[in-house]
Amino acid sequence: MALLRIYDVKQEPPALVSQQQFPVASDAIVIADELAKRKPERLYRVFDADMNVVYAR
């Protein structure tokens, strides 16, 4: 299980905009990477099942 969270970094502290669950972290990382190309002004973090950050951009 993996969790993709998207934050608006224009606010202080960064505000959670969206979150989505994925069965595997690699799927969430691919989606986050693609979204980061389209909206680089947002912060994208993927967490594994233990809530460790495995991807941030």
C-alpha positions in Angstrom: 0.0 0.0 0.0 1.2 3.5 -0.8 -0.2 6.9 -0.3 0.2 9.9 -2.7 -0.3 13.3 -1.0 -0.3 16.6 -3.0 0.4 19.8 -1.1 0.0 23.5 -2.0 3.3 25.1 -1.1 2.0 28.6 -1.5 0.4 28.4 1.9 2.4 28.2 5.2 2.4 25.5 6.3 1.8 23.7 3.0 -1.9 22.7 2.7 -2.9 19.2 1.7 -4.8 19.4 -1.6 -5.4 15.8 -2.4 -4.4 12.3 -1.4 -4.9 8.9 -3.1 -4.1 5.4 -2.2 -2.3 2.9 -4.5 -1.6 -0.8 -4.1 2.1 -0.4 -4.7 4.5 2.5 -4.3 5.9 2.3 -7.8 2.5 3.1 -9.3 2.2 6.1 -7.0 5.7 7.3 -7.9 5.0 7.2 -11.6 1.8 9.2 -11.2 3.5 11.7 -8.8 6.4 12.2 -11.3 4.0 12.8 -14.2 1.9 15.3 -12.1 5.0 17.1 -11.0 5.9 17.7 -14.6 2.5 19.3 -15.2 2.2 21.3 -12.0 5.7 21.8 -10.6 4.4 24.4 -8.1 3.0 21.7 -5.9 4.7 19.3 -3.5 4.3 15.6 -4.2 5.0 13.0 -1.6 4.6 9.2 -1.7 4.5 7.3 1.5 4.9 3.5 2.0 2.8 1.4 4.3 4.9 2.4 7.3 4.4 6.1 6.4 8.0 6.6 5.3 8.5 9.1 2.5 9.7 7.1 -0.5 9.4 9.9 -3.1 9.2 13.7 -2.8 9.3 16.3 -5.5 
